[in-house]
Amino acid sequence: MPATLIPVLGDQLTPSLSSLAASDPADSVVVMAEVLSEATYVPHHKQKLVLVFAAMRHFADGLRQAGWQVDYYPITEDLPDLNAALACSIARHAPMQIVATECNEWRLDQIMRHWAQAFALPVTLLPDDRFLCSKARFQSWARGRRQLRMEFFYRDMRRHTGLLMDRDGQPAGGRWNFDSDNRKRYTGSPPLPHRRPWPVDTITQAVIDTVRERFAHHFGELEPFRWPVTREQADVALADFLDQGLPAFGDYQDAMTDNDDFLFHSALSPAINLGLLTPREVCQAAAQRYHDGRAPLNAVEGFIRQIIGWREYVRGIYWLTMPEYLHENRLDSHRPLPWFYWSGDTGMHCVSEALRNTREHAYAHHIQRLMVTGNLALLLGVSVQALHEWYLAVYADAYEWVELPNTLGMVMHADGGYLGSKPYAASGRYIQRMSDYCAGCRYNVNTADQHDSCPFNSLYWHFIDRHRRLFGQHPRMKMIYRNWQRMAPERRAAILRRANALLASPETL
């Protein structure tokens, strides 16, 4: 009779997980379950479902080989939720206690904190020490600060981890941030990395078949499926990125092109968020490439900043502000999400490309998410909740703790500037500067008030005009408002007419 029941969630696929490290395989049972409630509370991309379920099944096999007893409940058993799976295992084994690692979603956390009452068993919830900044550390950092700016948190994390720090306590290269160096437009050189296709084994193929049958109505293409689902595959994906992608990542991390869906991005976030890789080892491996002279500082710093800066920062924001943060909507955005976000049927070439990439790969890099699909939603005034649920559904790396602050705070500025000091609103000029999309578009990026003008242009000025009371005196936006006021009244009126026509029928975009 096992003494301990250890639930392991779908994003906790790390052998050194705190609950496993604190337990003995000889008197424990690990419980893993593919449950309908988690698979369907938003219509998750088919590839996301395959990724999570296949990675879980491979991880369970690895645990068994390491001597653990595992109760595994596949999606075919129709368990409505995690509690139902635990109830089955408790009835089977009569354990003395439950030991688990804390989850990373507020909704599920509330369920776990009622396990002791629900099952009449002692429950121990251990911290998730795979993150580099604990909840307590973030709360301590945030206490007493008027503004919680990521840049200052990032500097603190550099000192805390020692990543890219010189012995005198100064940042390598004398600068904390090389973001201003990382905005080049990709024009075909250097050569793009080769993306390794992963073989689909019998475990993964069985999951693909199940998802095809049971979740046919969910968003996205199912095949070809190319995400790593094991630790071994994730290690190879990391090595490929370090060799081929990292050296040029910094220069082109904000670039977009018709010719490639990934450019020099690592596409490692799904593996990291599942637990197949840990953020510490990924950052240390990247830093070592700089120290070995095999990758430039601007590339390594930019990559590490995304992980120990943004990733850890948004997790801290999430747990500091939930559940109230979920309902923020300071810009009063309530318009329906246009159907083309699901169908991809739009004449805006940049949007169409970002949505095609999303549909085919469950992926789009951060500029496509922020400055294309996100920027358009911001300018249209789309419902914050609808956009949040869309992002959560369509991307392989989307989990609420990381997706929600990015969507509400960074994309939609719905938190009133708590996360970002100003809205990330932009006209089509930004997309023209950072991509080759505009050359293949039916809209004219050089005008704002004509019937064929790029929708971003008139919608941008409409956004500026309708929120002038909020941002008219904003120190980082006052010049934009001066430029708007300098335009001739008849030109401003024509731009607003064009924008109002688009807002009246966004499905025609």
C-alpha positions as CSV (number, residue, x, y, z in Angstrom):
1,M,0.0,0.0,0.0
2,P,1.7,3.3,-1.1
3,A,2.0,6.0,1.5
4,T,2.0,8.9,-1.0
5,L,0.0,9.9,-4.0
6,I,1.8,12.3,-6.3
7,P,-0.2,14.1,-9.0
8,V,2.0,15.3,-11.9
9,L,0.4,17.8,-14.2
10,G,0.9,18.2,-18.0
11,D,3.3,21.1,-17.6
12,Q,5.3,19.4,-14.9
13,L,7.3,17.0,-17.0
14,T,10.6,17.4,-15.2
15,P,12.3,14.4,-13.4
16,S,13.6,16.8,-10.7
17,L,10.1,18.2,-10.0
18,S,9.9,19.1,-6.3
19,S,7.2,16.6,-5.5
20,L,9.1,13.8,-7.1
21,A,12.4,14.9,-5.4
22,A,10.7,14.8,-2.0
23,S,9.2,11.3,-2.4
24,D,10.4,7.7,-2.6
25,P,9.4,5.6,-5.6
26,A,9.2,2.6,-3.3
27,D,6.1,3.8,-1.4
28,S,4.6,6.3,-3.9
29,V,2.2,6.3,-6.8
30,V,2.4,9.0,-9.5
31,V,-1.0,10.1,-11.0
32,M,-1.1,11.6,-14.5
33,A,-4.3,12.2,-16.3
34,E,-5.5,13.6,-19.7
35,V,-8.8,15.1,-18.6
36,L,-11.6,16.6,-20.7
37,S,-12.0,19.8,-18.6
38,E,-8.4,20.8,-19.3
39,A,-8.5,19.8,-23.0
40,T,-11.7,21.7,-23.7
41,Y,-12.1,24.8,-21.5
42,V,-10.9,26.7,-24.6
43,P,-10.7,25.0,-28.0
44,H,-6.9,24.3,-27.8
45,H,-5.1,23.9,-31.1
46,K,-4.9,20.3,-32.2
47,Q,-1.1,20.3,-32.1
48,K,-1.1,21.7,-28.6
49,L,-3.2,18.8,-27.4
50,V,-0.9,16.3,-29.2
51,L,2.1,18.0,-27.8
52,V,0.9,17.9,-24.2
53,F,-0.6,14.4,-24.3
54,A,2.3,12.8,-26.2
55,A,4.9,14.5,-23.9
56,M,2.9,13.3,-20.8
57,R,2.8,9.7,-22.1
58,H,6.5,9.6,-22.8
59,F,7.3,11.1,-19.4
60,A,5.1,8.5,-17.7
61,D,7.1,5.8,-19.5
62,G,10.3,7.4,-18.3
63,L,9.1,7.4,-14.7
64,R,8.2,3.7,-14.9
65,Q,11.7,2.9,-16.2
66,A,13.1,4.9,-13.3
67,G,11.2,2.7,-10.8
68,W,8.0,4.7,-10.2
69,Q,4.6,3.3,-10.2
70,V,2.3,5.4,-12.4
71,D,-1.5,5.5,-12.7
72,Y,-2.0,7.0,-16.1
73,Y,-5.5,8.0,-17.3
74,P,-5.6,8.7,-21.1
75,I,-8.2,11.0,-22.6
76,T,-10.2,8.0,-23.8
77,E,-11.4,7.3,-20.2
78,D,-13.5,10.4,-20.2
79,L,-12.6,11.7,-16.8
80,P,-14.2,15.1,-16.4
81,D,-11.5,16.6,-14.3
82,L,-8.3,16.0,-12.3
83,N,-10.2,15.3,-9.1
84,A,-12.0,12.4,-10.8
85,A,-8.6,10.9,-11.7
86,L,-7.4,11.4,-8.1
87,A,-10.5,9.8,-6.7
88,C,-9.9,6.7,-8.9
89,S,-6.4,6.3,-7.6
90,I,-7.3,7.0,-4.0
91,A,-10.0,4.3,-4.2
92,R,-7.4,1.9,-5.7
93,H,-4.5,2.5,-3.4
94,A,-5.8,4.1,-0.2
95,P,-2.7,6.4,0.3
96,M,-1.9,8.2,3.5
97,Q,-1.2,11.6,1.9
98,I,-1.0,13.6,-1.3
99,V,2.2,15.4,-2.2
100,A,2.2,17.7,-5.2
101,T,4.1,20.6,-6.8
102,E,2.1,23.8,-6.9
103,C,0.4,24.4,-10.2
104,N,0.9,27.6,-12.3
105,E,-2.7,28.5,-13.0
106,W,-4.9,30.3,-10.4
107,R,-8.1,28.4,-11.4
108,L,-6.5,25.0,-10.8
109,D,-4.6,26.2,-7.7
110,Q,-8.0,26.9,-6.0
111,I,-9.0,23.3,-6.8
112,M,-5.8,21.9,-5.4
113,R,-6.1,23.8,-2.2
114,H,-9.4,22.1,-1.5
115,W,-8.0,18.6,-2.0
116,A,-7.5,18.0,1.7
117,Q,-11.2,18.6,2.3
118,A,-12.4,16.8,-0.8
119,F,-10.4,13.6,-0.1
120,A,-10.0,13.7,3.7
121,L,-6.2,13.3,3.3
122,P,-3.2,15.4,4.3
123,V,-2.0,17.5,1.3
124,T,1.4,19.0,0.9
125,L,1.9,21.5,-1.9
126,L,5.6,22.2,-2.7
127,P,6.9,25.2,-4.5
128,D,7.7,24.9,-8.2
129,D,11.5,25.5,-8.0
130,R,12.0,25.2,-11.7
131,F,11.3,29.0,-11.9
132,L,14.3,31.2,-11.1
133,C,12.2,33.7,-9.1
134,S,9.9,32.3,-6.4
135,K,6.5,33.9,-5.7
136,A,7.8,35.1,-2.4
137,R,10.9,36.6,-4.0
138,F,8.8,38.5,-6.6
139,Q,6.4,39.8,-3.9
140,S,9.4,41.0,-1.9
141,W,10.9,42.7,-5.0
142,A,7.5,44.4,-5.8
143,R,6.7,45.5,-2.3
144,G,6.8,49.3,-2.0
145,R,7.5,50.0,-5.7
146,R,5.3,52.6,-7.4
147,Q,5.9,50.9,-10.8
148,L,6.8,47.3,-11.5
149,R,8.9,47.7,-14.6
150,M,10.3,44.6,-16.2
151,E,13.7,46.2,-16.9
152,F,14.5,46.7,-13.2
153,F,13.2,43.2,-12.3
154,Y,15.4,41.9,-15.1
155,R,18.5,43.6,-13.7
156,D,17.7,42.1,-10.3
157,M,17.4,38.7,-11.9
158,R,20.8,39.1,-13.7
159,R,22.4,39.8,-10.3
160,H,20.5,37.0,-8.7
161,T,21.5,34.4,-11.3
162,G,24.9,35.7,-12.2
163,L,24.0,35.3,-15.9
164,L,26.1,37.6,-18.1
165,M,27.6,39.4,-15.1
166,D,31.2,40.4,-14.8
167,R,33.1,39.7,-11.6
168,D,32.9,43.3,-10.5
169,G,29.1,43.1,-10.4
170,Q,28.6,44.9,-13.7
171,P,26.7,43.6,-16.7
172,A,28.8,42.0,-19.4
173,G,29.7,44.5,-22.1
174,G,28.8,47.4,-19.8
175,R,25.1,47.4,-20.7
176,W,22.1,45.6,-19.3
177,N,20.0,45.7,-22.4
178,F,20.9,45.5,-26.1
179,D,17.4,45.7,-27.4
180,S,18.1,48.8,-29.5
181,D,20.6,46.7,-31.5
182,N,18.1,43.9,-32.2
183,R,15.8,45.5,-34.8
184,K,17.2,44.6,-38.2
185,R,15.0,43.7,-41.1
186,Y,15.8,40.3,-42.6
187,T,16.7,40.5,-46.3
188,G,17.8,36.9,-47.0
189,S,21.2,36.7,-45.3
190,P,22.6,35.1,-43.2
191,P,21.2,31.6,-44.1
192,L,18.2,30.5,-42.0
193,P,18.5,27.5,-39.6
194,H,17.4,24.1,-40.7
195,R,14.4,22.9,-38.7
196,R,14.7,19.3,-37.8
197,P,11.6,17.1,-38.4
198,W,11.0,14.9,-35.4
199,P,10.1,11.2,-36.1
200,V,6.5,10.4,-34.9
201,D,6.8,7.2,-32.9
202,T,3.9,4.9,-32.0
203,I,3.1,6.8,-28.8
204,T,2.8,10.1,-30.5
205,Q,0.9,8.6,-33.5
206,A,-1.7,7.1,-31.2
207,V,-2.2,10.6,-29.7
208,I,-2.5,12.1,-33.1
209,D,-5.2,9.6,-34.0
210,T,-7.1,10.2,-30.9
211,V,-7.0,14.0,-31.3
212,R,-8.1,13.6,-34.9
213,E,-11.1,11.6,-33.8
214,R,-12.1,13.4,-30.7
215,F,-11.2,17.0,-31.2
216,A,-11.8,17.5,-35.0
217,H,-13.7,20.7,-34.3
218,H,-10.8,22.3,-32.5
219,F,-8.6,25.0,-34.2
220,G,-5.6,24.3,-36.3
221,E,-3.9,21.8,-38.6
222,L,-3.0,18.5,-37.0
223,E,-0.1,17.5,-39.3
224,P,2.7,17.7,-39.9
225,F,3.5,17.5,-36.2
226,R,7.0,18.7,-35.5
227,W,7.3,19.5,-31.8
228,P,9.7,17.7,-29.5
229,V,7.8,15.5,-27.0
230,T,10.7,14.0,-25.0
231,R,13.6,15.4,-23.0
232,E,16.0,13.9,-25.5
233,Q,14.3,15.6,-28.4
234,A,14.2,18.9,-26.5
235,D,18.0,18.6,-25.8
236,V,18.6,18.2,-29.5
237,A,16.3,21.2,-30.3
238,L,18.3,23.3,-27.9
239,A,21.6,22.3,-29.4
240,D,20.3,23.1,-32.9
241,F,19.2,26.5,-31.8
242,L,22.5,27.3,-30.1
243,D,24.4,26.2,-33.2
244,Q,22.3,27.7,-35.9
245,G,19.8,30.2,-34.5
246,L,21.4,32.0,-31.6
247,P,24.3,33.8,-33.4
248,A,21.8,35.8,-35.5
249,F,18.9,35.8,-33.1
250,G,19.6,39.2,-31.6
251,D,19.8,41.1,-34.9
252,Y,16.6,39.6,-36.3
253,Q,14.5,38.8,-33.3
254,D,11.9,41.4,-34.3
255,A,11.9,40.6,-38.1
256,M,9.1,39.0,-40.1
257,T,9.2,37.5,-43.6
258,D,7.1,35.7,-46.1
259,N,9.9,33.2,-46.6
260,D,10.1,31.5,-43.2
261,D,7.9,31.0,-40.2
262,F,10.5,30.8,-37.5
263,L,13.6,32.8,-38.7
264,F,16.2,32.6,-35.9
265,H,13.8,32.0,-33.0
266,S,14.4,29.0,-30.8
267,A,10.8,27.8,-30.7
268,L,11.8,26.3,-27.3
269,S,9.1,27.9,-25.3
270,P,6.7,24.9,-25.6
271,A,9.4,22.5,-24.3
272,I,10.3,24.9,-21.5
273,N,6.7,25.5,-20.4
274,L,6.1,21.7,-20.4
275,G,9.1,21.1,-18.2
276,L,11.1,19.2,-20.8
277,L,13.8,21.9,-20.5
278,T,14.4,24.1,-17.5
279,P,14.9,27.9,-17.9
280,R,18.1,27.8,-15.9
281,E,19.8,25.2,-18.1
282,V,18.7,26.9,-21.3
283,C,20.0,30.3,-20.1
284,Q,23.3,28.8,-18.9
285,A,23.8,27.1,-22.2
286,A,23.2,30.3,-24.1
287,A,25.5,32.3,-21.8
288,Q,28.2,29.7,-22.3
289,R,28.1,30.3,-26.1
290,Y,28.9,34.0,-25.4
291,H,31.7,33.2,-23.0
292,D,33.1,30.7,-25.6
293,G,33.0,33.4,-28.3
294,R,30.4,31.4,-30.4
295,A,27.5,33.9,-30.2
296,P,27.5,37.7,-29.9
297,L,26.4,39.5,-26.7
298,N,23.4,41.2,-28.2
299,A,22.0,37.9,-29.3
300,V,22.6,36.1,-26.0
301,E,21.5,39.0,-23.9
302,G,18.3,39.3,-25.9
303,F,17.5,35.6,-25.6
304,I,18.2,35.4,-21.9
305,R,16.1,38.6,-21.3
306,Q,13.1,36.8,-22.8
307,I,13.4,34.0,-20.2
308,I,14.7,35.5,-16.9
309,G,13.2,38.9,-17.8
310,W,9.8,38.6,-19.4
311,R,9.0,35.0,-18.6
312,E,9.7,35.2,-14.9
313,Y,8.3,38.8,-14.7
314,V,4.9,37.9,-16.1
315,R,4.6,34.9,-13.8
316,G,5.3,37.2,-10.9
317,I,2.7,39.7,-12.1
318,Y,0.2,36.9,-12.6
319,W,0.4,35.5,-9.0
320,L,0.7,39.0,-7.5
321,T,-2.6,40.2,-9.1
322,M,-4.9,37.2,-9.7
323,P,-7.8,36.8,-9.7
324,E,-8.7,40.4,-10.1
325,Y,-6.2,40.8,-13.1
326,L,-8.4,38.5,-15.2
327,H,-11.1,41.1,-15.3
328,E,-9.1,44.2,-16.1
329,N,-10.3,46.3,-19.1
330,R,-9.2,49.9,-18.6
331,L,-9.6,50.8,-22.3
332,D,-13.2,49.6,-22.3
333,S,-12.6,47.1,-25.2
334,H,-15.7,45.1,-26.0
335,R,-15.9,44.5,-29.7
336,P,-16.3,40.9,-30.9
337,L,-13.2,39.1,-32.0
338,P,-13.4,39.0,-35.9
339,W,-14.0,35.6,-37.2
340,F,-10.9,35.7,-39.4
341,Y,-8.8,35.2,-36.3
342,W,-10.1,31.6,-36.5
343,S,-10.4,31.3,-40.3
344,G,-7.4,33.3,-41.5
345,D,-9.6,34.8,-44.2
346,T,-8.4,38.4,-44.4
347,G,-6.9,40.6,-47.1
348,M,-4.4,42.0,-44.7
349,H,-1.3,40.1,-45.7
350,C,0.6,40.4,-42.5
351,V,-2.4,39.3,-40.4
352,S,-3.1,36.4,-42.9
353,E,0.5,35.2,-42.6
354,A,0.5,35.4,-38.8
355,L,-2.7,33.4,-38.7
356,R,-1.5,30.9,-41.3
357,N,1.6,30.3,-39.2
358,T,-0.6,29.9,-36.1
359,R,-3.0,27.5,-37.8
360,E,-0.2,25.3,-39.3
361,H,2.2,25.3,-36.4
362,A,0.4,26.4,-33.2
363,Y,3.2,29.1,-33.3
364,A,3.9,32.7,-34.1
365,H,6.9,34.6,-32.7
366,H,6.5,37.5,-30.3
367,I,6.4,40.3,-32.9
368,Q,3.7,38.6,-34.9
369,R,1.7,38.1,-31.7
370,L,2.3,41.6,-30.3
371,M,2.5,43.9,-33.3
372,V,0.3,42.1,-35.9
373,T,-2.6,40.1,-34.4
374,G,-2.3,41.9,-31.0
375,N,-1.9,45.4,-32.4
376,L,-4.9,44.9,-34.7
377,A,-7.0,43.7,-31.7
378,L,-5.9,46.7,-29.7
379,L,-6.8,49.2,-32.5
380,L,-10.1,47.5,-33.1
381,G,-11.0,47.5,-29.4
382,V,-11.6,43.8,-29.3
383,S,-13.0,42.2,-26.1
384,V,-10.1,41.6,-23.8
385,Q,-11.6,38.3,-22.6
386,A,-12.2,37.1,-26.1
387,L,-8.6,37.8,-27.2
388,H,-7.2,36.2,-24.0
389,E,-9.1,33.0,-24.7
390,W,-8.0,33.1,-28.4
391,Y,-4.3,33.3,-27.5
392,L,-4.7,30.7,-24.8
393,A,-6.3,28.3,-27.4
394,V,-4.1,28.7,-30.4
395,Y,-0.5,28.6,-29.3
396,A,1.5,25.5,-28.2
397,D,3.3,27.4,-25.5
398,A,0.2,29.2,-24.1
399,Y,-0.6,28.7,-20.4
400,E,-2.6,31.2,-18.5
401,W,0.2,32.4,-16.2
402,V,2.3,33.5,-19.1
403,E,-0.3,34.3,-21.7
404,L,-2.8,36.4,-19.6
405,P,-0.4,39.2,-18.5
406,N,1.0,39.4,-22.0
407,T,-2.4,39.7,-23.5
408,L,-4.1,42.0,-21.0
409,G,-1.1,44.0,-20.1
410,M,1.3,44.2,-23.0
411,V,-1.1,43.7,-26.0
412,M,-4.4,45.3,-24.8
413,H,-3.0,47.8,-22.2
414,A,-6.1,46.7,-20.2
415,D,-4.4,47.0,-16.9
416,G,-3.9,50.8,-17.2
417,G,-0.1,50.6,-17.6
418,Y,0.6,48.3,-14.7
419,L,2.7,46.0,-16.9
420,G,3.7,48.3,-19.8
421,S,4.1,52.1,-19.5
422,K,2.4,52.8,-22.8
423,P,0.2,50.9,-25.3
424,Y,2.0,49.0,-28.1
425,A,-0.1,50.6,-30.8
426,A,1.4,51.1,-34.2
427,S,0.5,51.9,-37.8
428,G,1.4,49.8,-40.8
429,R,4.7,51.6,-41.0
430,Y,6.1,49.5,-38.2
431,I,5.2,46.3,-40.1
432,Q,6.6,47.7,-43.3
433,R,9.9,48.5,-41.5
434,M,10.2,45.1,-39.9
435,S,9.0,42.8,-42.7
436,D,8.4,42.2,-46.4
437,Y,4.7,41.6,-45.9
438,C,3.5,44.9,-47.3
439,A,4.8,44.2,-50.8
440,G,2.4,41.4,-51.2
441,C,-0.7,43.1,-49.6
442,R,-3.8,44.4,-51.4
443,Y,-3.7,47.4,-49.1
444,N,-1.5,50.5,-49.5
445,V,0.7,51.1,-46.5
446,N,1.5,54.6,-47.6
447,T,-2.0,56.1,-47.1
448,A,-4.5,56.3,-44.3
449,D,-7.7,57.8,-45.7
450,Q,-8.3,56.0,-49.0
451,H,-10.6,53.0,-49.7
452,D,-7.5,50.8,-50.2
453,S,-5.4,52.3,-47.3
454,C,-3.7,49.9,-44.9
455,P,-6.3,49.4,-42.1
456,F,-3.6,49.7,-39.5
457,N,-3.0,53.4,-40.5
458,S,-6.5,54.8,-40.0
459,L,-7.3,52.5,-37.1
460,Y,-4.1,53.7,-35.4
461,W,-5.1,57.3,-35.6
462,H,-8.7,56.4,-34.5
463,F,-7.2,54.7,-31.4
464,I,-5.1,57.8,-30.7
465,D,-8.1,60.1,-31.1
466,R,-10.6,58.1,-29.0
467,H,-8.2,57.7,-26.1
468,R,-6.8,61.3,-26.1
469,R,-8.0,61.9,-22.5
470,L,-6.0,59.0,-21.3
471,F,-2.9,59.5,-23.3
472,G,-2.9,63.1,-24.5
473,Q,-0.5,64.2,-21.8
474,H,1.4,60.9,-21.5
475,P,5.1,61.7,-21.5
476,R,5.9,59.0,-24.1
477,M,2.9,59.9,-26.4
478,K,2.6,63.7,-26.3
479,M,4.5,64.0,-29.6
480,I,2.1,61.6,-31.3
481,Y,-0.8,63.8,-30.3
482,R,0.9,66.9,-31.5
483,N,1.4,65.3,-34.8
484,W,-2.3,64.4,-34.9
485,Q,-3.3,67.9,-34.1
486,R,-1.0,69.3,-36.8
487,M,-2.8,67.5,-39.5
488,A,-5.4,69.5,-41.5
489,P,-8.9,69.1,-40.1
490,E,-10.2,67.7,-43.3
491,R,-7.5,65.0,-43.4
492,R,-8.2,64.0,-39.8
493,A,-11.9,63.7,-40.7
494,A,-11.1,61.6,-43.7
495,I,-8.9,59.3,-41.7
496,L,-11.6,58.9,-39.0
497,R,-14.2,58.2,-41.7
498,R,-12.0,55.4,-43.1
499,A,-11.5,54.0,-39.6
500,N,-15.2,54.1,-38.7
501,A,-16.1,52.3,-41.9
502,L,-13.6,49.5,-40.9
503,L,-14.9,49.4,-37.3
504,A,-18.4,49.0,-38.6
505,S,-17.5,45.9,-40.7
506,P,-14.2,44.5,-39.5
507,E,-15.0,41.1,-41.1
508,T,-14.4,42.8,-44.5
509,L,-10.7,43.5,-43.7
